[in-house]
Amino acid sequence: MPVSKTLSKIKKGLAKKGKVTIHPKGRKFQRLTRATLREEKIATRKRAHNERKSNELSRVKYIQNLINLDSFKNKTTFSTEEIAIFINQFIERDDEELNDLIKKRRSNRPPTTKQQMLQSKRDLEMEEFNKGFLCPDLTDIKNVEFLRKWNNSFGSMSTLKLMRIDSDGKQVIGGGLNTSDPVANDIEMS
């Protein structure tokens, strides 16, 4: 008989037997503990995955809004330096609110939770930008056309080509997700 791992199945199995006392060092208690820890671990991973996806979605949405502005409507591709400027604008999107929170705080008071959250988010994004910020590949004409028509869904994001741009405005080698890139093919593996 297969061992059930989910917490709901274990609870259901215990409920079938009626009122059962569980000894703290018994097998039933250990199964219940393992299942509870497993459920917590799965929930934590799911939250982290959803947060990562929503962050990626907000990046792409921000860049989509930028390239759909009237001043960029006629451009078919963008240089890596322009992409770096877009990324910098994305990172600085909350700076005004962060500066207001810093100004409102009295000198002898600790920073608010919102200020700490905004500052840590900005610091993480700047650190990623220095190493290589993951963003849509705007140097490809088809990718720019797709991004302009994109419907803001996760499913269609899988067809979007992504690349990594550092703070100097250069593409990070190995940062792109497509392997047909001539820069990625020049690397020799020994």
N, C-alpha and C positions, 0 to 999 in steps of 0.2 A: 504494500500500500504506500503510495507516495506521501511524503511528508509535506504538509501544507505550511507555507511560509508567511502568508499574509495574515495580518492581525485580525481582519474580519472573519476569516475561516477558522482561526484558532478560537476566537470568542464564540463563534457559532457552535463549534464542536464541544466547547465547555458548557454552553447553554443547553445542549441536547441532553446532557447527563443530569440536568436538574441542579439543585443547590449543592455545589461541591466546594468544600474548603480546599484551598491551595496552600500547601506548605511552602514557606519561603525558600527552602533548599531542594524542593522537589523538581521533577522533570517538567511538569505542567507550568510551573512558575518560570523556569528557564526558557521554555518555548515562548511563553507570553512576553518575557523580557526581550528575547532576540527579535521577535516579530515587531515589538514596539520600537526598538532601536532601528530596525530595518526601515520601517515606515517613516521615521524621522529623517533618516539619511536620504531616502528617496525624495521626500518633500524638500529637503535642503537643496539637493541637486536640481530639482525641478525649478525652484525659485531662482537659483543662480543662472540656470539656462534661460529662463524667461527674462531675467534682468539683462543678461548679455544680449539677447535678441532684441529687446526693446531699445537698448542703447544703440545697437547697430541700425535699427529702424529709424531712430531719431536722427542719426548722422545722415543717412541717405535722404530722408525727408527734407532736412535742412538744405542739403546740396541741391536737391531737386527744386526747392523753392528759389534758390539763388539762380540756377541756370534758366529758370522759367521767367525771370524778370525781363521786362521790356528791353533793357540795355543789352542783355545777352541772347535775345531771341534769335538773332541772325548768325550767331557763332555756332559752327558745327563741332569744333573740338576746342579743347583748352590745353594750355601748356602745364607742365608740372609746377611751375612757379605760381601760376594762377590757382591751381588746385591747392597749393600750400597756403595761399592767401585765404581761400574759402575755408580751409581747415582752421586757420588762425581765427577767423571770424566766428566759426562754430564754437571754438574753445572759449572765446571772450563773450559769448552770448549772455552770461549771467554776471558779468563783471560789475555792471551798474548796480544791481541788487546787492551784490557782495560789498561793494564800497559803501552803499547806504547803511548796511548793517554794521560795518566797521565804524562809520561815523557816529551812528546812534548809540553805540556801546560806550558806557562810561569807562574811564581808564582803569579803575580798580576792579572791574567785573570780568568774569570769564566770558569767552565768546559763546554765543547762542548755538543751539544744536543746528539750526538752519545755516548759520554762518560756517560752522565746522563742516557740514555736509557739502555746501557749495565750494568751500576751499579745497576739501579733499578731492572732490570730483574734478575741479580745475587742475589740481596738481597731478592727478593720475592721467588726465588727458594730455597735459603738457609733457609729462614723462613719456607717454606713448608717442607723442608727436616728435620728440627728439630721436626716438628709436625708429619710428616708422608708423604712421597713423593709417589705419585701414579705412579706405574710402573708395567710392566708385571710380572706375577708370574712365576719365573724361578725355583721354587722348584718342579714344576709339570712336569713330563716327556713329556706328551702330549702337554702341553702348549709350552715347549721349541721347540719341533718338529714343531708345528704349526708356531711359530715365525720365525724359520729358513726358512720356505717356504712361509712366508707371502708376499703378492703382493703389499704392501704399500697403500691399499685402506681403506677408512673409513668404508665401509660396512662390510668388513671382520674383522675389529677390534672389532665388537660387540661380536664375539665368543671368543675373547682373554680374559683370566682370568687376572684380575688386583689385585694388593695388595698394601698396604701402608707400606713403610719401613722408620723408623726414622734414625737419624744420628748415633745412637748406633749400627745399624745393626740388629735391632729387628723389627718384624712385629707388626704394631699397631693394637690392637684388635679392631675389627669392621671396619677395613680399607679394608678388602677384599670384593670383589663383589659377591663371591659365598657363599651360606649359608650352604653348606655341610662341611665346615671347622670345625674340632673338637674343635678348640680353641673358635670359635664363639658360639658353642652350649653349652659350659660350663657356659656361663653368665646367671645368674638367674635374671629374671625380677620380681620385687615385687610390 
